Amino acid sequence: MSGVYIYTIHGCPYCAKAKKLLLSRHVPFQEVDVTEDHETRKWLRQVTGKSTVPQTFVNGQPVGGYADLDAIDKAGRLGRVMFGR
């Protein structure tokens, strides 16, 4: 899986904040709505150790949820994490 993927559920305010942050920084991403996808949510828990959404992956590696993205952005590292620069 290459690129940026964000796993969300319908109506989640933190999912909306994460997408807004990525859009504001011009980070192209693919959204995966897992509202009714219990198997993918189970997989997310196994891979990330978290049961919360959103969960963001870059090139197949988990980056975290909204708070993680916000902290990375505030530290000035979002471009490096998302684009390798």
PDB file of N, CA, C and O in Angstrom:
ATOM      1  N   MET A   1       0.849  -1.168   0.000  1.00  0.00           N
ATOM      2  CA  MET A   1       0.000   0.000   0.000  1.00  0.00           C
ATOM      3  C   MET A   1       0.900   1.239   0.000  1.00  0.00           C
ATOM      4  O   MET A   1       1.549   1.538   1.002  1.00  0.00           O
ATOM      5  N   SER A   2       0.936   1.942  -1.102  1.00  0.00           N
ATOM      6  CA  SER A   2       1.739   3.162  -1.134  1.00  0.00           C
ATOM      7  C   SER A   2       0.811   4.363  -1.089  1.00  0.00           C
ATOM      8  O   SER A   2      -0.349   4.286  -1.493  1.00  0.00           O
ATOM      9  N   GLY A   3       1.331   5.459  -0.600  1.00  0.00           N
ATOM     10  CA  GLY A   3       0.538   6.669  -0.460  1.00  0.00           C
ATOM     11  C   GLY A   3      -0.008   6.815   0.937  1.00  0.00           C
ATOM     12  O   GLY A   3       0.376   6.089   1.854  1.00  0.00           O
ATOM     13  N   VAL A   4      -0.916   7.771   1.086  1.00  0.00           N
ATOM     14  CA  VAL A   4      -1.502   8.086   2.384  1.00  0.00           C
ATOM     15  C   VAL A   4      -2.940   7.589   2.407  1.00  0.00           C
ATOM     16  O   VAL A   4      -3.737   7.922   1.530  1.00  0.00           O
ATOM     17  N   TYR A   5      -3.262   6.794   3.408  1.00  0.00           N
ATOM     18  CA  TYR A   5      -4.611   6.277   3.615  1.00  0.00           C
ATOM     19  C   TYR A   5      -5.081   6.707   4.991  1.00  0.00           C
ATOM     20  O   TYR A   5      -4.334   6.632   5.967  1.00  0.00           O
ATOM     21  N   ILE A   6      -6.327   7.158   5.060  1.00  0.00           N
ATOM     22  CA  ILE A   6      -6.901   7.521   6.346  1.00  0.00           C
ATOM     23  C   ILE A   6      -8.194   6.732   6.526  1.00  0.00           C
ATOM     24  O   ILE A   6      -9.109   6.821   5.708  1.00  0.00           O
ATOM     25  N   TYR A   7      -8.254   5.968   7.599  1.00  0.00           N
ATOM     26  CA  TYR A   7      -9.397   5.127   7.915  1.00  0.00           C
ATOM     27  C   TYR A   7     -10.313   5.908   8.847  1.00  0.00           C
ATOM     28  O   TYR A   7      -9.888   6.385   9.899  1.00  0.00           O
ATOM     29  N   THR A   8     -11.573   6.033   8.449  1.00  0.00           N
ATOM     30  CA  THR A   8     -12.519   6.883   9.154  1.00  0.00           C
ATOM     31  C   THR A   8     -13.840   6.148   9.379  1.00  0.00           C
ATOM     32  O   THR A   8     -14.085   5.078   8.822  1.00  0.00           O
ATOM     33  N   ILE A   9     -14.684   6.763  10.217  1.00  0.00           N
ATOM     34  CA  ILE A   9     -16.076   6.331  10.328  1.00  0.00           C
ATOM     35  C   ILE A   9     -16.958   7.556  10.128  1.00  0.00           C
ATOM     36  O   ILE A   9     -16.540   8.687  10.373  1.00  0.00           O
ATOM     37  N   HIS A  10     -18.164   7.315   9.687  1.00  0.00           N
ATOM     38  CA  HIS A  10     -19.120   8.381   9.421  1.00  0.00           C
ATOM     39  C   HIS A  10     -19.452   9.150  10.705  1.00  0.00           C
ATOM     40  O   HIS A  10     -19.728   8.551  11.744  1.00  0.00           O
ATOM     41  N   GLY A  11     -19.421  10.464  10.618  1.00  0.00           N
ATOM     42  CA  GLY A  11     -19.815  11.304  11.740  1.00  0.00           C
ATOM     43  C   GLY A  11     -18.750  11.536  12.795  1.00  0.00           C
ATOM     44  O   GLY A  11     -19.038  12.134  13.832  1.00  0.00           O
ATOM     45  N   CYS A  12     -17.537  11.085  12.562  1.00  0.00           N
ATOM     46  CA  CYS A  12     -16.459  11.219  13.543  1.00  0.00           C
ATOM     47  C   CYS A  12     -15.815  12.610  13.442  1.00  0.00           C
ATOM     48  O   CYS A  12     -15.246  12.935  12.401  1.00  0.00           O
ATOM     49  N   PRO A  13     -15.889  13.431  14.485  1.00  0.00           N
ATOM     50  CA  PRO A  13     -15.316  14.778  14.403  1.00  0.00           C
ATOM     51  C   PRO A  13     -13.792  14.766  14.267  1.00  0.00           C
ATOM     52  O   PRO A  13     -13.228  15.641  13.610  1.00  0.00           O
ATOM     53  N   TYR A  14     -13.124  13.798  14.870  1.00  0.00           N
ATOM     54  CA  TYR A  14     -11.662  13.741  14.753  1.00  0.00           C
ATOM     55  C   TYR A  14     -11.244  13.300  13.354  1.00  0.00           C
ATOM     56  O   TYR A  14     -10.194  13.705  12.856  1.00  0.00           O
ATOM     57  N   CYS A  15     -12.070  12.468  12.725  1.00  0.00           N
ATOM     58  CA  CYS A  15     -11.803  12.090  11.337  1.00  0.00           C
ATOM     59  C   CYS A  15     -11.891  13.324  10.448  1.00  0.00           C
ATOM     60  O   CYS A  15     -11.042  13.537   9.583  1.00  0.00           O
ATOM     61  N   ALA A  16     -12.919  14.129  10.667  1.00  0.00           N
ATOM     62  CA  ALA A  16     -13.086  15.360   9.881  1.00  0.00           C
ATOM     63  C   ALA A  16     -11.912  16.307  10.105  1.00  0.00           C
ATOM     64  O   ALA A  16     -11.425  16.920   9.155  1.00  0.00           O
ATOM     65  N   LYS A  17     -11.452  16.434  11.347  1.00  0.00           N
ATOM     66  CA  LYS A  17     -10.303  17.299  11.645  1.00  0.00           C
ATOM     67  C   LYS A  17      -9.033  16.794  10.973  1.00  0.00           C
ATOM     68  O   LYS A  17      -8.247  17.584  10.451  1.00  0.00           O
ATOM     69  N   ALA A  18      -8.835  15.490  10.986  1.00  0.00           N
ATOM     70  CA  ALA A  18      -7.633  14.911  10.359  1.00  0.00           C
ATOM     71  C   ALA A  18      -7.649  15.153   8.855  1.00  0.00           C
ATOM     72  O   ALA A  18      -6.632  15.536   8.278  1.00  0.00           O
ATOM     73  N   LYS A  19      -8.797  14.932   8.218  1.00  0.00           N
ATOM     74  CA  LYS A  19      -8.902  15.166   6.777  1.00  0.00           C
ATOM     75  C   LYS A  19      -8.689  16.641   6.447  1.00  0.00           C
ATOM     76  O   LYS A  19      -8.025  16.975   5.466  1.00  0.00           O
ATOM     77  N   LYS A  20      -9.252  17.513   7.267  1.00  0.00           N
ATOM     78  CA  LYS A  20      -9.091  18.957   7.052  1.00  0.00           C
ATOM     79  C   LYS A  20      -7.620  19.355   7.164  1.00  0.00           C
ATOM     80  O   LYS A  20      -7.131  20.160   6.372  1.00  0.00           O
ATOM     81  N   LEU A  21      -6.918  18.794   8.143  1.00  0.00           N
ATOM     82  CA  LEU A  21      -5.493  19.083   8.315  1.00  0.00           C
ATOM     83  C   LEU A  21      -4.701  18.626   7.096  1.00  0.00           C
ATOM     84  O   LEU A  21      -3.881  19.377   6.569  1.00  0.00           O
ATOM     85  N   LEU A  22      -4.942  17.401   6.648  1.00  0.00           N
ATOM     86  CA  LEU A  22      -4.220  16.895   5.479  1.00  0.00           C
ATOM     87  C   LEU A  22      -4.524  17.739   4.239  1.00  0.00           C
ATOM     88  O   LEU A  22      -3.621  18.063   3.467  1.00  0.00           O
ATOM     89  N   LEU A  23      -5.784  18.090   4.053  1.00  0.00           N
ATOM     90  CA  LEU A  23      -6.150  18.921   2.906  1.00  0.00           C
ATOM     91  C   LEU A  23      -5.488  20.295   2.980  1.00  0.00           C
ATOM     92  O   LEU A  23      -5.036  20.824   1.965  1.00  0.00           O
ATOM     93  N   SER A  24      -5.431  20.872   4.183  1.00  0.00           N
ATOM     94  CA  SER A  24      -4.834  22.209   4.333  1.00  0.00           C
ATOM     95  C   SER A  24      -3.337  22.201   4.040  1.00  0.00           C
ATOM     96  O   SER A  24      -2.760  23.238   3.714  1.00  0.00           O
ATOM     97  N   ARG A  25      -2.713  21.043   4.155  1.00  0.00           N
ATOM     98  CA  ARG A  25      -1.274  20.904   3.883  1.00  0.00           C
ATOM     99  C   ARG A  25      -1.023  20.269   2.509  1.00  0.00           C
ATOM    100  O   ARG A  25       0.102  19.897   2.175  1.00  0.00           O
ATOM    101  N   HIS A  26      -2.098  20.158   1.728  1.00  0.00           N
ATOM    102  CA  HIS A  26      -2.014  19.634   0.349  1.00  0.00           C
ATOM    103  C   HIS A  26      -1.456  18.214   0.298  1.00  0.00           C
ATOM    104  O   HIS A  26      -0.688  17.867  -0.600  1.00  0.00           O
ATOM    105  N   VAL A  27      -1.850  17.407   1.268  1.00  0.00           N
ATOM    106  CA  VAL A  27      -1.439  16.005   1.304  1.00  0.00           C
ATOM    107  C   VAL A  27      -2.528  15.187   0.625  1.00  0.00           C
ATOM    108  O   VAL A  27      -3.642  15.099   1.141  1.00  0.00           O
ATOM    109  N   PRO A  28      -2.227  14.587  -0.524  1.00  0.00           N
ATOM    110  CA  PRO A  28      -3.234  13.728  -1.161  1.00  0.00           C
ATOM    111  C   PRO A  28      -3.401  12.441  -0.351  1.00  0.00           C
ATOM    112  O   PRO A  28      -2.427  11.833   0.093  1.00  0.00           O
ATOM    113  N   PHE A  29      -4.650  12.051  -0.175  1.00  0.00           N
ATOM    114  CA  PHE A  29      -4.905  10.839   0.603  1.00  0.00           C
ATOM    115  C   PHE A  29      -6.108  10.114   0.059  1.00  0.00           C
ATOM    116  O   PHE A  29      -6.939  10.680  -0.652  1.00  0.00           O
ATOM    117  N   GLN A  30      -6.180   8.848   0.411  1.00  0.00           N
ATOM    118  CA  GLN A  30      -7.330   8.017   0.081  1.00  0.00           C
ATOM    119  C   GLN A  30      -8.068   7.749   1.382  1.00  0.00           C
ATOM    120  O   GLN A  30      -7.484   7.225   2.331  1.00  0.00           O
ATOM    121  N   GLU A  31      -9.344   8.102   1.433  1.00  0.00           N
ATOM    122  CA  GLU A  31     -10.147   7.828   2.617  1.00  0.00           C
ATOM    123  C   GLU A  31     -10.776   6.449   2.506  1.00  0.00           C
ATOM    124  O   GLU A  31     -11.289   6.064   1.456  1.00  0.00           O
ATOM    125  N   VAL A  32     -10.724   5.713   3.614  1.00  0.00           N
ATOM    126  CA  VAL A  32     -11.355   4.401   3.682  1.00  0.00           C
ATOM    127  C   VAL A  32     -12.370   4.449   4.819  1.00  0.00           C
ATOM    128  O   VAL A  32     -11.998   4.482   5.992  1.00  0.00           O
ATOM    129  N   ASP A  33     -13.645   4.454   4.467  1.00  0.00           N
ATOM    130  CA  ASP A  33     -14.724   4.506   5.457  1.00  0.00           C
ATOM    131  C   ASP A  33     -14.945   3.098   5.998  1.00  0.00           C
ATOM    132  O   ASP A  33     -15.325   2.192   5.256  1.00  0.00           O
ATOM    133  N   VAL A  34     -14.708   2.922   7.278  1.00  0.00           N
ATOM    134  CA  VAL A  34     -14.852   1.604   7.906  1.00  0.00           C
ATOM    135  C   VAL A  34     -16.034   1.565   8.880  1.00  0.00           C
ATOM    136  O   VAL A  34     -16.069   0.755   9.806  1.00  0.00           O
ATOM    137  N   THR A  35     -17.004   2.462   8.647  1.00  0.00           N
ATOM    138  CA  THR A  35     -18.157   2.540   9.543  1.00  0.00           C
ATOM    139  C   THR A  35     -18.816   1.181   9.735  1.00  0.00           C
ATOM    140  O   THR A  35     -19.117   0.798  10.866  1.00  0.00           O
ATOM    141  N   GLU A  36     -19.043   0.457   8.667  1.00  0.00           N
ATOM    142  CA  GLU A  36     -19.715  -0.846   8.734  1.00  0.00           C
ATOM    143  C   GLU A  36     -18.768  -2.006   8.425  1.00  0.00           C
ATOM    144  O   GLU A  36     -19.215  -3.142   8.261  1.00  0.00           O
ATOM    145  N   ASP A  37     -17.482  -1.734   8.347  1.00  0.00           N
ATOM    146  CA  ASP A  37     -16.500  -2.754   7.958  1.00  0.00           C
ATOM    147  C   ASP A  37     -15.775  -3.280   9.207  1.00  0.00           C
ATOM    148  O   ASP A  37     -14.678  -2.836   9.543  1.00  0.00           O
ATOM    149  N   HIS A  38     -16.410  -4.217   9.866  1.00  0.00           N
ATOM    150  CA  HIS A  38     -15.886  -4.721  11.137  1.00  0.00           C
ATOM    151  C   HIS A  38     -14.571  -5.484  10.976  1.00  0.00           C
ATOM    152  O   HIS A  38     -13.734  -5.466  11.879  1.00  0.00           O
ATOM    153  N   GLU A  39     -14.383  -6.145   9.854  1.00  0.00           N
ATOM    154  CA  GLU A  39     -13.129  -6.877   9.621  1.00  0.00           C
ATOM    155  C   GLU A  39     -11.949  -5.908   9.497  1.00  0.00           C
ATOM    156  O   GLU A  39     -10.884  -6.153  10.062  1.00  0.00           O
ATOM    157  N   THR A  40     -12.136  -4.824   8.768  1.00  0.00           N
ATOM    158  CA  THR A  40     -11.049  -3.850   8.637  1.00  0.00           C
ATOM    159  C   THR A  40     -10.786  -3.167   9.964  1.00  0.00           C
ATOM    160  O   THR A  40      -9.632  -2.885  10.285  1.00  0.00           O
ATOM    161  N   ARG A  41     -11.816  -2.895  10.740  1.00  0.00           N
ATOM    162  CA  ARG A  41     -11.615  -2.280  12.065  1.00  0.00           C
ATOM    163  C   ARG A  41     -10.852  -3.234  12.985  1.00  0.00           C
ATOM    164  O   ARG A  41     -10.012  -2.802  13.775  1.00  0.00           O
ATOM    165  N   LYS A  42     -11.141  -4.510  12.882  1.00  0.00           N
ATOM    166  CA  LYS A  42     -10.401  -5.516  13.661  1.00  0.00           C
ATOM    167  C   LYS A  42      -8.932  -5.511  13.235  1.00  0.00           C
ATOM    168  O   LYS A  42      -8.037  -5.548  14.079  1.00  0.00           O
ATOM    169  N   TRP A  43      -8.689  -5.466  11.928  1.00  0.00           N
ATOM    170  CA  TRP A  43      -7.318  -5.402  11.396  1.00  0.00           C
ATOM    171  C   TRP A  43      -6.611  -4.142  11.905  1.00  0.00           C
ATOM    172  O   TRP A  43      -5.447  -4.207  12.300  1.00  0.00           O
ATOM    173  N   LEU A  44      -7.298  -3.003  11.898  1.00  0.00           N
ATOM    174  CA  LEU A  44      -6.694  -1.753  12.389  1.00  0.00           C
ATOM    175  C   LEU A  44      -6.261  -1.903  13.846  1.00  0.00           C
ATOM    176  O   LEU A  44      -5.171  -1.469  14.216  1.00  0.00           O
ATOM    177  N   ARG A  45      -7.109  -2.513  14.671  1.00  0.00           N
ATOM    178  CA  ARG A  45      -6.756  -2.725  16.088  1.00  0.00           C
ATOM    179  C   ARG A  45      -5.516  -3.604  16.216  1.00  0.00           C
ATOM    180  O   ARG A  45      -4.653  -3.351  17.056  1.00  0.00           O
ATOM    181  N   GLN A  46      -5.433  -4.631  15.383  1.00  0.00           N
ATOM    182  CA  GLN A  46      -4.275  -5.532  15.432  1.00  0.00           C
ATOM    183  C   GLN A  46      -2.999  -4.809  15.010  1.00  0.00           C
ATOM    184  O   GLN A  46      -1.953  -4.978  15.637  1.00  0.00           O
ATOM    185  N   VAL A  47      -3.080  -4.013  13.962  1.00  0.00           N
ATOM    186  CA  VAL A  47      -1.894  -3.359  13.399  1.00  0.00           C
ATOM    187  C   VAL A  47      -1.442  -2.160  14.231  1.00  0.00           C
ATOM    188  O   VAL A  47      -0.245  -1.944  14.424  1.00  0.00           O
ATOM    189  N   THR A  48      -2.413  -1.381  14.723  1.00  0.00           N
ATOM    190  CA  THR A  48      -2.058  -0.134  15.427  1.00  0.00           C
ATOM    191  C   THR A  48      -2.090  -0.272  16.941  1.00  0.00           C
ATOM    192  O   THR A  48      -1.489   0.534  17.651  1.00  0.00           O
ATOM    193  N   GLY A  49      -2.782  -1.278  17.435  1.00  0.00           N
ATOM    194  CA  GLY A  49      -2.952  -1.411  18.876  1.00  0.00           C
ATOM    195  C   GLY A  49      -3.979  -0.438  19.430  1.00  0.00           C
ATOM    196  O   GLY A  49      -4.110  -0.294  20.646  1.00  0.00           O
ATOM    197  N   LYS A  50      -4.713   0.235  18.538  1.00  0.00           N
ATOM    198  CA  LYS A  50      -5.718   1.229  18.957  1.00  0.00           C
ATOM    199  C   LYS A  50      -7.057   0.874  18.339  1.00  0.00           C
ATOM    200  O   LYS A  50      -7.126   0.327  17.239  1.00  0.00           O
ATOM    201  N   SER A  51      -8.116   1.195  19.061  1.00  0.00           N
ATOM    202  CA  SER A  51      -9.457   0.931  18.542  1.00  0.00           C
ATOM    203  C   SER A  51     -10.144   2.207  18.084  1.00  0.00           C
ATOM    204  O   SER A  51     -11.334   2.195  17.768  1.00  0.00           O
ATOM    205  N   THR A  52      -9.404   3.305  18.047  1.00  0.00           N
ATOM    206  CA  THR A  52      -9.984   4.584  17.679  1.00  0.00           C
ATOM    207  C   THR A  52      -9.719   4.923  16.216  1.00  0.00           C
ATOM    208  O   THR A  52      -8.803   4.392  15.589  1.00  0.00           O
ATOM    209  N   VAL A  53     -10.538   5.811  15.702  1.00  0.00           N
ATOM    210  CA  VAL A  53     -10.330   6.374  14.372  1.00  0.00           C
ATOM    211  C   VAL A  53     -10.289   7.886  14.527  1.00  0.00           C
ATOM    212  O   VAL A  53     -10.835   8.426  15.489  1.00  0.00           O
ATOM    213  N   PRO A  54      -9.659   8.561  13.607  1.00  0.00           N
ATOM    214  CA  PRO A  54      -9.056   8.042  12.397  1.00  0.00           C
ATOM    215  C   PRO A  54      -7.737   7.338  12.689  1.00  0.00           C
ATOM    216  O   PRO A  54      -7.126   7.525  13.741  1.00  0.00           O
ATOM    217  N   GLN A  55      -7.324   6.534  11.737  1.00  0.00           N
ATOM    218  CA  GLN A  55      -5.982   5.961  11.737  1.00  0.00           C
ATOM    219  C   GLN A  55      -5.390   6.258  10.366  1.00  0.00           C
ATOM    220  O   GLN A  55      -6.017   6.000   9.338  1.00  0.00           O
ATOM    221  N   THR A  56      -4.195   6.797  10.362  1.00  0.00           N
ATOM    222  CA  THR A  56      -3.540   7.208   9.125  1.00  0.00           C
ATOM    223  C   THR A  56      -2.328   6.331   8.884  1.00  0.00           C
ATOM    224  O   THR A  56      -1.560   6.031   9.798  1.00  0.00           O
ATOM    225  N   PHE A  57      -2.172   5.925   7.626  1.00  0.00           N
ATOM    226  CA  PHE A  57      -1.034   5.119   7.204  1.00  0.00           C
ATOM    227  C   PHE A  57      -0.325   5.838   6.062  1.00  0.00           C
ATOM    228  O   PHE A  57      -0.966   6.414   5.182  1.00  0.00           O
ATOM    229  N   VAL A  58       0.997   5.796   6.088  1.00  0.00           N
ATOM    230  CA  VAL A  58       1.803   6.338   4.995  1.00  0.00           C
ATOM    231  C   VAL A  58       2.669   5.198   4.476  1.00  0.00           C
ATOM    232  O   VAL A  58       3.479   4.628   5.207  1.00  0.00           O
ATOM    233  N   ASN A  59       2.483   4.882   3.214  1.00  0.00           N
ATOM    234  CA  ASN A  59       3.219   3.776   2.583  1.00  0.00           C
ATOM    235  C   ASN A  59       3.148   2.498   3.410  1.00  0.00           C
ATOM    236  O   ASN A  59       4.138   1.785   3.572  1.00  0.00           O
ATOM    237  N   GLY A  60       1.952   2.225   3.929  1.00  0.00           N
ATOM    238  CA  GLY A  60       1.714   1.001   4.673  1.00  0.00           C
ATOM    239  C   GLY A  60       2.113   1.031   6.133  1.00  0.00           C
ATOM    240  O   GLY A  60       1.903   0.049   6.846  1.00  0.00           O
ATOM    241  N   GLN A  61       2.683   2.134   6.597  1.00  0.00           N
ATOM    242  CA  GLN A  61       3.118   2.239   7.989  1.00  0.00           C
ATOM    243  C   GLN A  61       2.152   3.111   8.783  1.00  0.00           C
ATOM    244  O   GLN A  61       1.811   4.204   8.331  1.00  0.00           O
ATOM    245  N   PRO A  62       1.699   2.659   9.959  1.00  0.00           N
ATOM    246  CA  PRO A  62       0.776   3.475  10.747  1.00  0.00           C
ATOM    247  C   PRO A  62       1.459   4.726  11.288  1.00  0.00           C
ATOM    248  O   PRO A  62       2.577   4.675  11.800  1.00  0.00           O
ATOM    249  N   VAL A  63       0.760   5.843  11.162  1.00  0.00           N
ATOM    250  CA  VAL A  63       1.256   7.124  11.660  1.00  0.00           C
ATOM    251  C   VAL A  63       0.480   7.551  12.896  1.00  0.00           C
ATOM    252  O   VAL A  63       1.035   8.196  13.786  1.00  0.00           O
ATOM    253  N   GLY A  64      -0.799   7.195  12.957  1.00  0.00           N
ATOM    254  CA  GLY A  64      -1.598   7.525  14.128  1.00  0.00           C
ATOM    255  C   GLY A  64      -2.893   8.210  13.767  1.00  0.00           C
ATOM    256  O   GLY A  64      -3.314   8.226  12.610  1.00  0.00           O
ATOM    257  N   GLY A  65      -3.516   8.775  14.783  1.00  0.00           N
ATOM    258  CA  GLY A  65      -4.793   9.450  14.631  1.00  0.00           C
ATOM    259  C   GLY A  65      -4.626  10.956  14.510  1.00  0.00           C
ATOM    260  O   GLY A  65      -3.542  11.459  14.214  1.00  0.00           O
ATOM    261  N   TYR A  66      -5.733  11.669  14.746  1.00  0.00           N
ATOM    262  CA  TYR A  66      -5.700  13.116  14.583  1.00  0.00           C
ATOM    263  C   TYR A  66      -4.680  13.776  15.507  1.00  0.00           C
ATOM    264  O   TYR A  66      -3.912  14.630  15.063  1.00  0.00           O
ATOM    265  N   ALA A  67      -4.659  13.400  16.770  1.00  0.00           N
ATOM    266  CA  ALA A  67      -3.730  14.032  17.719  1.00  0.00           C
ATOM    267  C   ALA A  67      -2.285  13.818  17.279  1.00  0.00           C
ATOM    268  O   ALA A  67      -1.452  14.711  17.431  1.00  0.00           O
ATOM    269  N   ASP A  68      -1.988  12.650  16.738  1.00  0.00           N
ATOM    270  CA  ASP A  68      -0.637  12.367  16.245  1.00  0.00           C
ATOM    271  C   ASP A  68      -0.306  13.244  15.039  1.00  0.00           C
ATOM    272  O   ASP A  68       0.775  13.830  14.968  1.00  0.00           O
ATOM    273  N   LEU A  69      -1.242  13.332  14.091  1.00  0.00           N
ATOM    274  CA  LEU A  69      -1.024  14.176  12.917  1.00  0.00           C
ATOM    275  C   LEU A  69      -0.841  15.639  13.315  1.00  0.00           C
ATOM    276  O   LEU A  69       0.034  16.328  12.791  1.00  0.00           O
ATOM    277  N   ASP A  70      -1.668  16.101  14.239  1.00  0.00           N
ATOM    278  CA  ASP A  70      -1.584  17.483  14.704  1.00  0.00           C
ATOM    279  C   ASP A  70      -0.225  17.758  15.358  1.00  0.00           C
ATOM    280  O   ASP A  70       0.381  18.802  15.117  1.00  0.00           O
ATOM    281  N   ALA A  71       0.246  16.829  16.176  1.00  0.00           N
ATOM    282  CA  ALA A  71       1.549  16.997  16.832  1.00  0.00           C
ATOM    283  C   ALA A  71       2.684  16.998  15.806  1.00  0.00           C
ATOM    284  O   ALA A  71       3.619  17.792  15.912  1.00  0.00           O
ATOM    285  N   ILE A  72       2.601  16.118  14.824  1.00  0.00           N
ATOM    286  CA  ILE A  72       3.622  16.070  13.768  1.00  0.00           C
ATOM    287  C   ILE A  72       3.622  17.387  12.995  1.00  0.00           C
ATOM    288  O   ILE A  72       4.681  17.932  12.684  1.00  0.00           O
ATOM    289  N   ASP A  73       2.425  17.894  12.687  1.00  0.00           N
ATOM    290  CA  ASP A  73       2.312  19.155  11.967  1.00  0.00           C
ATOM    291  C   ASP A  73       2.878  20.309  12.786  1.00  0.00           C
ATOM    292  O   ASP A  73       3.637  21.124  12.261  1.00  0.00           O
ATOM    293  N   LYS A  74       2.521  20.388  14.052  1.00  0.00           N
ATOM    294  CA  LYS A  74       3.000  21.478  14.920  1.00  0.00           C
ATOM    295  C   LYS A  74       4.507  21.423  15.117  1.00  0.00           C
ATOM    296  O   LYS A  74       5.140  22.448  15.368  1.00  0.00           O
ATOM    297  N   ALA A  75       5.082  20.231  15.004  1.00  0.00           N
ATOM    298  CA  ALA A  75       6.539  20.084  15.113  1.00  0.00           C
ATOM    299  C   ALA A  75       7.234  20.395  13.785  1.00  0.00           C
ATOM    300  O   ALA A  75       8.461  20.366  13.699  1.00  0.00           O
ATOM    301  N   GLY A  76       6.438  20.694  12.750  1.00  0.00           N
ATOM    302  CA  GLY A  76       7.009  21.026  11.454  1.00  0.00           C
ATOM    303  C   GLY A  76       7.515  19.824  10.669  1.00  0.00           C
ATOM    304  O   GLY A  76       8.348  19.971   9.775  1.00  0.00           O
ATOM    305  N   ARG A  77       7.016  18.635  10.998  1.00  0.00           N
ATOM    306  CA  ARG A  77       7.513  17.420  10.356  1.00  0.00           C
ATOM    307  C   ARG A  77       6.501  16.741   9.444  1.00  0.00           C
ATOM    308  O   ARG A  77       6.769  15.651   8.940  1.00  0.00           O
ATOM    309  N   LEU A  78       5.348  17.358   9.221  1.00  0.00           N
ATOM    310  CA  LEU A  78       4.312  16.691   8.442  1.00  0.00           C
ATOM    311  C   LEU A  78       4.780  16.405   7.017  1.00  0.00           C
ATOM    312  O   LEU A  78       4.546  15.314   6.499  1.00  0.00           O
ATOM    313  N   GLY A  79       5.433  17.363   6.385  1.00  0.00           N
ATOM    314  CA  GLY A  79       5.933  17.148   5.019  1.00  0.00           C
ATOM    315  C   GLY A  79       6.918  16.003   4.946  1.00  0.00           C
ATOM    316  O   GLY A  79       6.884  15.209   4.006  1.00  0.00           O
ATOM    317  N   ARG A  80       7.793  15.910   5.930  1.00  0.00           N
ATOM    318  CA  ARG A  80       8.791  14.832   5.951  1.00  0.00           C
ATOM    319  C   ARG A  80       8.121  13.473   6.135  1.00  0.00           C
ATOM    320  O   ARG A  80       8.488  12.496   5.482  1.00  0.00           O
ATOM    321  N   VAL A  81       7.146  13.421   7.023  1.00  0.00           N
ATOM    322  CA  VAL A  81       6.457  12.153   7.292  1.00  0.00           C
ATOM    323  C   VAL A  81       5.618  11.734   6.086  1.00  0.00           C
ATOM    324  O   VAL A  81       5.600  10.561   5.714  1.00  0.00           O
ATOM    325  N   MET A  82       4.926  12.693   5.481  1.00  0.00           N
ATOM    326  CA  MET A  82       4.017  12.375   4.384  1.00  0.00           C
ATOM    327  C   MET A  82       4.717  12.205   3.044  1.00  0.00           C
ATOM    328  O   MET A  82       4.340  11.358   2.234  1.00  0.00           O
ATOM    329  N   PHE A  83       5.744  13.023   2.820  1.00  0.00           N
ATOM    330  CA  PHE A  83       6.384  13.051   1.505  1.00  0.00           C
ATOM    331  C   PHE A  83       7.859  12.648   1.520  1.00  0.00           C
ATOM    332  O   PHE A  83       8.500  12.582   0.471  1.00  0.00           O
ATOM    333  N   GLY A  84       8.385  12.381   2.699  1.00  0.00           N
ATOM    334  CA  GLY A  84       9.810  12.038   2.781  1.00  0.00           C
ATOM    335  C   GLY A  84      10.719  13.231   2.568  1.00  0.00           C
ATOM    336  O   GLY A  84      11.882  13.071   2.198  1.00  0.00           O
ATOM    337  N   ARG A  85      10.189  14.451   2.801  1.00  0.00           N
ATOM    338  CA  ARG A  85      11.026  15.649   2.646  1.00  0.00           C
ATOM    339  C   ARG A  85      10.853  16.593   3.805  1.00  0.00           C
ATOM    340  O   ARG A  85      11.482  17.651   3.838  1.00  0.00           O
TER     341      ARG A  85
END
